[in-house]
Amino acid sequence: MRVVLEGFHAVKHAVRFGAAVGTVVVLDRDEAVALARSHAPDLVEVFERAEVVSVAEFERVVGRSHPTGVGGLAERPAVGVREHGAPLVLLDNPRNLGNFGAVIRVAAGLGAGGVVSLGDVDPWHPTVLRGSAGLHFALPVGRLDGLDEVRGTVIAFDAGGRDLRDLRIPDDAVLAFGSERHGLSAGVRARADLVVSLPMRPKVSSYNLTTSVAMGLYHWELFRRAS
């Protein structure tokens, strides 16, 4: 199955992380190459070989316009997340597709073992892929059929849990985060080996999902480096 890469950064990340990118289209080759020289000099040749297309053809391939005038198509990889040497992020029935993509971007940047979800949202939905800026290809991303597929120590994040600052997150942990509106489901909460909370100033009700994931992964990385 092919997925659409919207914009320069999505194409850049897909190529850098080994995606099978079959098509790269640009509206203006000189502008695309100049963008590569300033933001991705390692990939200049990719954009020098890109196909120059009309606005109509670009929108046919990509599905919409894009400010960078760059787009592409790549093969969606088969994903299997079983063994992971870094924490796996589990999103419990996420609803906001943009947040989902931003979580993948954060997880890729902090070296997570992957991002998986429970629920009916396709992790490779175009809006999710747009939010990750193509960083789906930097780590395993997929959807689980059920909790029986979850392996490892599950650490769930909830405001009523134990203070995360008192703990270390093991490399093989599964970090579970609830949906933006409803939080953790009863099933994930029951499966959790530990429920933890993020430090938060009084009168502040919650963090954005992406912020919560970033804080959890940064806590893991910080203490991992200190050990």
C-alpha positions, 0 to 999 in steps of 0.5 A, a space after each residue: 500500500 502506498 502512502 502520500 508524503 506531503 511536503 519537503 520534510 515528509 519526503 526528507 524524513 522518508 528517504 533518510 529512514 529508508 522508505 521505499 519512495 517511488 515518486 518525488 514530485 516538485 513544482 520548481 526543481 531549482 526551489 526544491 534543490 535550494 531547500 535541500 541545500 539549506 535543510 538537507 544537503 545529504 539529499 540534494 541528489 534526490 531533489 535534483 532527480 525529482 519530477 517537475 509537474 504542473 499544479 494540477 498534477 501535483 494536486 492529483 499525486 499529493 491530494 492537495 497543494 503544499 507551501 514547499 511545492 514538494 510531495 511524493 509517494 512511498 510504500 507503507 512498510 509492514 510493521 511488527 512490534 514485538 521486541 523493543 530495546 527502548 520504551 514503546 508508546 501505546 496510545 489508548 484509543 486516540 481521537 485527534 489525528 494531528 496529535 497522533 502524528 505529533 506523538 510519532 514525531 516526538 517518539 522518533 526524536 527521543 528514540 522510542 521503540 515504536 508507537 502503537 495504538 488501540 482503537 479504530 484510528 489508522 496510525 497511517 491515516 494521511 492526517 497522522 502522517 502529515 502531523 509526523 512530518 514523515 517520521 513514521 519511517 523512523 520507527 515502527 508504527 502500527 495498530 494492535 488488535 487487542 491488549 493480548 498483543 502488549 508485551 512488557 511492563 506497562 506503565 500507564 500515565 494518569 493524574 492519580 498515579 505515583 509521581 514519575 520523578 520517583 521512578 526509572 523507566 526500564 528500556 523494555 517498558 510500554 508507556 500507555 497514554 489515554 485519549 485526549 477526552 476520556 483518558 485511559 480505558 478500563 482495560 488498559 488501566 487493569 493491564 497496567 503494572 504501574 500507574 504514574 503521574 507527571 509533575 504538574 502545577 496546581 490548578 493546571 488540569 492537564 497536558 496535551 497528549 504530545 507533551 505528556 509523551 515527550 515528558 515521559 520519554 525524556 524522563 526515560 532518556 535522562 535517567 538512562 544517560 545518568 546510569 
